[in-house]
Amino acid sequence: MSFSLHVHFFHRQGHVGAKHISPMPKFLSIITTPIKPPLRFLIHFTSLYPHLTMVLALAAPNGWYCSNAHINLGIKDYRLRARMRFGVFCESLPSFLPKEVEKIKDPFAIKLARRIERVPVQVTFSDTPIMSSCVRPLRHGQSTDPIVLLHGFDGSCLEWRFVMPLLEEAGLESWAVDILGWGFSDLEGRPSCNVASKRSHLYQLWKSYVKRPMILIGPSLGAAVAIDFSVNYPEAVSKLILIDASVYAEGTENMAKLPRIVAYAGAALLKSMPLRLYVNTLGLKGISFGTNLDCMNIGRLHCHFPWWEDATVDFMRSGGYNVISLIKQVSQKTLVIWGEEDKIISYKFAMWLHCEMQDAKLRQIPDCGHIPHIEKPKAVADLIVKFARTSSC
């Protein structure tokens, strides 16, 4: 069976040109062009074979589309020519994301950003449900407990842009969840974003959507969030994975004594490009300037929301996370992952954490800094998959 396809490419400003592709040996085909990112088009035959469907992945930039196509089909001894119109199913970015998302170049970040959605989460400290951002799993399975991925301090679910696809390829039910006050949730109503609120919000999200004991994964400050949650809601967590854990800090207690104007100045500094670039150079080993710049745009994307400063100041003035006394209370099996060359949190804290926890395994990732899930995603994903399936690694 052979195919010949003639596709007309258009832009919003008018017709651009055409491309002829031949032969096409299969119904499911990928047409490669130097233009990215890919858009998906679903073509339905409207002629003699309405039941036939062809899915094409056509590479086209934002603002481009295909309006119609001519196709020749060779089926047995019969040949027909059909002129078709087809619907465009573009995996567009969610409209609630800040417009600065257009600056991001990383295709993995763009692909995961397309999957971000807001789901209603009812909490006691807000009169209305909080539209909470997360990436839901592509598949639900019972072979292992669901994986729930948290992020670090002032981060978002986009931290998992490299690891989450690997976990899904391995068949694991994987969720990426934004911690209340960070990420892409709608906080127009300015709900409280202190530790208790973050904990309660995560519990209600888990109760409403995940609904099964989960393997909770927290990197950096997300490890403190995970420990705090697992001690307070042990029934919700079957296992724990902590990555370069920031769990020995005594919160942000001193900031509670600062005047609000000083706290807001601190938040503005936290959002600044120079600081973000500098932190990336510390956190990611051997990062190039171009990659650093894109990582910065990804990492501070949520900071462009109008409520970000209020949520950040509320958290900082509330005292932040102090989980030192909770570490020994963690009862779940725990995997501690640490970048061998972490310049932000010393490896000695990994050893302390390993010794203090009731049932923990410690694994190092060589030639890696503070953010292994970005720097060494394959190594992190392999450890997660093995631990999820067997509790060994």
Wavefront OBJ file of the C-alpha trace (Angstrom):
o trace
v 0.000 0.000 0.000
v 1.489 3.373 -0.975
v 0.590 6.962 -0.252
v 1.457 10.325 -1.677
v 0.623 13.434 0.317
v 0.746 17.084 -0.694
v 0.366 19.437 2.277
v -0.092 23.199 2.168
v 1.435 25.096 5.068
v -0.136 28.392 6.103
v 0.707 31.100 8.602
v -1.643 33.639 10.165
v -0.249 36.205 7.716
v -0.989 34.099 4.680
v 0.082 31.155 2.547
v 3.730 30.188 2.898
v 4.314 27.194 0.698
v 3.815 23.520 0.119
v 5.627 20.284 0.770
v 5.317 17.051 -1.151
v 5.978 13.831 0.739
v 6.198 10.503 -1.050
v 6.098 7.620 -0.511
v 4.282 7.089 2.787
v 4.206 3.357 3.552
v 2.040 3.433 6.681
v -1.091 5.115 7.980
v 0.813 6.312 11.048
v 3.664 8.403 9.733
v 5.973 11.080 11.024
v 6.998 13.831 8.638
v 10.226 15.403 9.788
v 11.040 19.003 8.964
v 13.508 21.424 10.546
v 10.633 23.272 12.180
v 9.708 22.641 15.819
v 7.717 21.977 17.987
v 5.411 19.325 16.507
v 1.667 19.797 16.209
v -0.678 16.885 15.834
v -3.265 16.737 13.060
v -6.062 14.218 12.805
v -7.147 13.549 9.233
v -10.528 11.913 8.631
v -11.295 10.608 5.172
v -14.526 12.110 3.918
v -14.560 10.176 0.664
v -15.208 6.473 0.079
v -13.475 5.329 3.266
v -14.869 7.364 6.197
v -13.686 4.750 8.684
v -10.034 5.282 7.801
v -8.043 7.651 9.968
v -4.510 8.844 9.556
v -2.571 10.542 12.305
v 0.348 12.665 11.237
v 2.856 14.437 13.419
v 3.668 17.525 11.402
v 6.415 19.797 12.606
v 5.289 23.400 12.501
v 6.045 26.496 14.584
v 3.535 28.418 16.670
v 0.993 30.215 14.531
v 1.290 27.795 11.593
v -1.298 25.304 10.471
v -2.319 23.119 7.553
v -5.657 23.953 5.988
v -6.090 21.119 3.508
v -4.251 18.378 1.681
v -4.358 16.269 -1.447
v -3.731 12.579 -1.061
v -3.310 9.709 -3.488
v -4.028 6.230 -2.130
v -2.997 3.011 -3.791
v -5.340 0.318 -2.486
v -5.206 -2.968 -4.415
v -6.051 -2.114 -8.013
v -8.150 0.923 -7.177
v -6.878 4.437 -7.038
v -8.729 7.497 -5.804
v -7.911 11.140 -5.214
v -9.500 12.908 -2.250
v -9.297 16.535 -1.211
v -9.664 16.716 2.541
v -10.056 19.196 5.292
v -8.909 18.048 8.672
v -9.162 19.205 12.234
v -6.113 20.541 13.971
v -5.520 19.117 17.449
v -2.715 21.337 18.637
v -1.226 20.554 22.045
v -1.291 24.214 22.949
v -0.001 25.654 26.186
v -2.575 26.263 28.937
v -3.951 29.786 28.729
v -3.403 30.394 32.454
v 0.388 30.177 32.163
v 2.226 33.520 32.190
v 3.038 34.873 28.729
v 6.735 34.546 29.561
v 6.375 30.824 28.824
v 7.084 31.809 25.213
v 10.720 32.462 26.162
v 11.302 28.837 27.120
v 13.281 26.798 24.594
v 13.627 23.450 26.343
v 11.346 21.027 24.412
v 10.923 18.816 27.496
v 9.681 21.793 29.523
v 7.312 22.826 26.752
v 5.946 19.308 26.420
v 5.297 18.988 30.158
v 3.864 22.528 30.354
v 1.227 21.506 27.812
v 0.002 18.890 30.279
v -0.357 21.219 33.270
v -3.940 21.620 34.393
v -5.778 23.144 37.313
v -8.054 20.964 39.414
v -10.358 22.180 42.210
v -9.184 21.378 45.731
v -11.483 22.245 48.627
v -9.672 23.282 51.798
v -10.902 24.560 55.137
v -8.919 27.803 54.992
v -10.537 29.046 51.767
v -14.217 29.768 51.077
v -13.882 28.527 47.513
v -11.928 25.601 46.047
v -8.362 26.407 45.057
v -7.721 25.698 41.394
v -4.536 23.743 41.917
v -1.944 23.019 39.260
v -0.581 19.567 38.574
v 0.320 17.141 35.823
v -1.875 14.070 35.951
v -0.669 10.611 34.906
v -0.997 9.309 31.384
v -1.885 5.915 32.820
v -3.259 4.560 36.071
v -1.931 1.257 37.300
v -2.093 -1.082 40.262
v 1.292 -2.792 39.867
v 2.969 -0.184 42.100
v 1.755 2.637 44.300
v 1.348 5.950 42.475
v 4.345 8.262 42.314
v 3.751 11.851 43.458
v 6.501 14.308 42.573
v 6.955 17.464 44.620
v 9.412 20.237 43.770
v 11.950 22.320 45.653
v 11.696 25.749 47.266
v 9.845 28.230 45.061
v 9.756 25.768 42.176
v 7.112 24.079 40.077
v 6.177 20.752 38.508
v 8.361 21.661 35.527
v 11.348 20.470 37.585
v 10.288 16.965 36.546
v 10.371 17.620 32.799
v 13.116 15.022 32.240
v 12.275 12.351 34.825
v 8.486 12.145 34.540
v 8.498 10.854 30.930
v 10.997 8.163 31.953
v 8.787 7.051 34.841
v 5.792 6.894 32.521
v 7.780 4.878 29.980
v 8.480 2.423 32.794
v 4.729 2.082 33.364
v 4.491 3.961 36.668
v 1.463 6.068 37.546
v 3.118 9.461 38.010
v 1.761 12.770 39.283
v 3.653 16.077 39.400
v 2.075 18.395 41.961
v 2.681 22.076 42.682
v 3.042 22.874 46.385
v 0.576 25.547 47.498
v 2.066 29.027 47.112
v 4.419 28.014 44.298
v 3.873 26.680 40.826
v 0.880 27.561 38.677
v -2.173 27.320 40.959
v -4.702 30.143 40.918
v -4.151 32.081 44.158
v -6.105 35.190 43.235
v -7.972 34.882 46.529
v -4.653 35.079 48.439
v -5.136 31.969 50.630
v -2.755 31.300 53.475
v 0.465 29.650 52.284
v 2.106 28.681 55.582
v 3.295 25.163 56.405
v -0.054 24.006 57.807
v -1.877 25.276 54.712
v 0.573 23.585 52.357
v 0.169 20.314 54.259
v -3.634 20.492 54.326
v -3.809 21.403 50.636
v -1.593 18.491 49.623
v -3.682 16.104 51.713
v -6.947 17.250 50.147
v -5.455 16.988 46.658
v -4.245 13.464 47.427
v -7.610 12.496 48.959
v -9.607 13.869 46.011
v -7.494 12.656 43.107
v -4.685 10.207 43.927
v -6.791 8.237 46.424
v -4.205 5.525 47.157
v -1.114 5.383 49.364
v 1.627 7.070 47.358
v 5.377 7.078 46.949
v 6.080 10.699 47.801
v 9.207 12.258 46.300
v 10.670 15.539 47.507
v 13.851 17.259 46.289
v 15.674 19.939 48.319
v 13.063 21.787 50.433
v 10.461 19.477 48.924
v 12.038 16.804 51.131
v 11.008 18.819 54.204
v 7.494 19.088 52.752
v 7.469 15.307 52.232
v 8.695 14.525 55.768
v 6.210 16.919 57.338
v 3.394 15.380 55.310
v 4.323 11.723 55.849
v 4.517 12.139 59.638
v 1.173 13.940 59.811
v -0.624 11.714 57.273
v 1.161 8.326 57.397
v -1.822 6.570 55.837
v -1.305 8.571 52.632
v 2.372 7.667 52.117
v 3.672 4.141 51.480
v 7.288 5.068 50.713
v 9.418 8.184 50.693
v 12.178 9.361 48.354
v 14.266 12.368 49.398
v 16.651 14.008 46.917
v 19.478 16.258 48.174
v 17.212 16.986 51.108
v 17.126 20.400 52.746
v 15.791 19.219 56.102
v 18.224 20.554 58.693
v 17.423 24.256 58.321
v 15.447 25.848 61.140
v 12.855 27.460 58.915
v 12.540 31.175 58.166
v 11.774 32.189 61.730
v 13.895 35.343 61.699
v 12.016 36.717 58.691
v 8.809 36.801 60.730
v 10.345 39.657 62.712
v 11.161 41.743 59.647
v 8.931 44.642 58.525
v 6.702 43.635 55.637
v 8.421 46.097 53.298
v 11.741 44.334 53.926
v 10.127 40.934 53.344
v 8.776 42.117 49.994
v 12.210 43.431 49.079
v 13.574 39.974 49.836
v 10.935 38.422 47.592
v 11.907 40.782 44.775
v 15.540 39.701 45.176
v 14.482 36.055 45.106
v 12.784 36.664 41.763
v 15.739 38.541 40.260
v 17.574 37.139 37.278
v 21.127 37.523 38.687
v 20.286 35.561 41.835
v 18.525 32.823 39.888
v 21.421 32.492 37.465
v 23.884 32.300 40.344
v 21.906 29.649 42.201
v 21.735 27.571 39.010
v 25.520 27.666 38.688
v 25.738 26.297 42.223
v 23.017 23.706 41.785
v 23.869 22.339 38.341
v 27.389 21.095 37.693
v 29.114 22.506 34.608
v 26.052 24.284 33.226
v 26.510 26.464 30.120
v 25.215 30.026 30.068
v 22.569 29.258 27.449
v 21.233 26.301 29.405
v 21.396 28.344 32.612
v 19.341 31.107 31.024
v 16.645 28.687 29.895
v 16.618 26.953 33.303
v 16.171 30.354 34.899
v 13.209 31.174 32.648
v 11.647 27.827 33.535
v 12.364 28.133 37.252
v 10.950 31.640 37.660
v 8.009 31.308 35.272
v 5.469 31.126 38.114
v 6.972 34.268 39.684
v 5.185 36.355 37.042
v 1.793 35.718 38.628
v 0.481 38.799 40.498
v 0.002 36.807 43.722
v 3.472 35.261 43.810
v 5.057 37.911 46.055
v 2.156 37.803 48.539
v 2.306 33.996 48.750
v 6.090 34.021 49.162
v 6.061 36.666 51.887
v 3.257 34.857 53.698
v 5.336 31.672 53.748
v 8.562 33.363 54.816
v 6.927 35.331 57.621
v 5.130 32.221 58.898
v 8.384 30.563 59.951
v 8.818 28.075 57.116
v 9.718 24.397 57.513
v 11.543 23.054 60.563
v 11.345 19.248 60.426
v 14.470 18.341 62.397
v 12.387 16.835 65.214
v 10.236 14.865 62.735
v 13.001 12.978 60.926
v 13.183 10.136 63.458
v 9.385 9.801 63.362
v 9.250 8.841 59.696
v 8.096 5.216 59.611
v 7.993 4.637 55.856
v 10.760 2.952 53.891
v 12.876 5.772 52.523
v 15.352 6.182 49.705
v 17.806 9.069 50.063
v 19.390 10.189 46.767
v 22.301 12.633 46.770
v 24.390 14.324 44.101
v 28.022 13.509 44.842
v 29.153 17.069 44.099
v 26.316 19.043 45.698
v 27.693 22.528 46.431
v 24.548 23.726 48.217
v 23.981 20.997 50.834
v 26.972 19.008 52.054
v 27.018 15.230 51.755
v 27.512 14.993 55.524
v 23.820 15.880 55.868
v 22.964 12.901 53.675
v 24.808 10.629 56.087
v 23.128 12.227 59.107
v 19.736 11.827 57.493
v 20.441 8.206 56.609
v 21.484 7.440 60.196
v 18.533 9.223 61.804
v 15.772 7.644 59.751
v 14.225 4.375 60.851
v 14.424 2.524 57.525
v 16.469 4.328 54.882
v 18.808 3.519 52.011
v 21.344 6.041 50.708
v 22.451 6.232 47.084
v 24.887 8.717 45.568
v 24.860 9.912 41.987
v 28.408 10.610 40.757
v 29.448 13.724 38.851
v 26.215 15.452 39.889
v 25.228 18.572 41.791
v 22.219 19.608 43.895
v 19.483 18.840 41.366
v 19.977 15.252 40.127
v 16.500 15.005 38.606
v 17.514 17.727 36.138
v 21.202 16.914 35.767
v 21.055 13.098 35.796
v 17.417 12.202 35.064
v 18.094 8.659 33.815
v 19.997 7.731 36.974
v 17.264 9.215 39.183
v 14.463 7.545 37.223
v 16.191 4.152 37.418
v 16.523 4.440 41.213
v 12.888 5.504 41.569
v 11.570 2.667 39.393
v 13.574 -0.005 41.209
v 12.640 1.329 44.644
v 8.963 1.599 43.672
v 8.855 -1.993 42.468
v 11.035 -3.768 44.994
v 12.003 -1.376 47.823
v 15.613 -2.109 46.902
v 17.959 -0.144 44.687
l 1 2 3 4 5 6 7 8 9 10 11 12 13 14 15 16 17 18 19 20 21 22 23 24 25 26 27 28 29 30 31 32 33 34 35 36 37 38 39 40 41 42 43 44 45 46 47 48 49 50 51 52 53 54 55 56 57 58 59 60 61 62 63 64 65 66 67 68 69 70 71 72 73 74 75 76 77 78 79 80 81 82 83 84 85 86 87 88 89 90 91 92 93 94 95 96 97 98 99 100 101 102 103 104 105 106 107 108 109 110 111 112 113 114 115 116 117 118 119 120 121 122 123 124 125 126 127 128 129 130 131 132 133 134 135 136 137 138 139 140 141 142 143 144 145 146 147 148 149 150 151 152 153 154 155 156 157 158 159 160 161 162 163 164 165 166 167 168 169 170 171 172 173 174 175 176 177 178 179 180 181 182 183 184 185 186 187 188 189 190 191 192 193 194 195 196 197 198 199 200 201 202 203 204 205 206 207 208 209 210 211 212 213 214 215 216 217 218 219 220 221 222 223 224 225 226 227 228 229 230 231 232 233 234 235 236 237 238 239 240 241 242 243 244 245 246 247 248 249 250 251 252 253 254 255 256 257 258 259 260 261 262 263 264 265 266 267 268 269 270 271 272 273 274 275 276 277 278 279 280 281 282 283 284 285 286 287 288 289 290 291 292 293 294 295 296 297 298 299 300 301 302 303 304 305 306 307 308 309 310 311 312 313 314 315 316 317 318 319 320 321 322 323 324 325 326 327 328 329 330 331 332 333 334 335 336 337 338 339 340 341 342 343 344 345 346 347 348 349 350 351 352 353 354 355 356 357 358 359 360 361 362 363 364 365 366 367 368 369 370 371 372 373 374 375 376 377 378 379 380 381 382 383 384 385 386 387 388 389 390 391 392 393
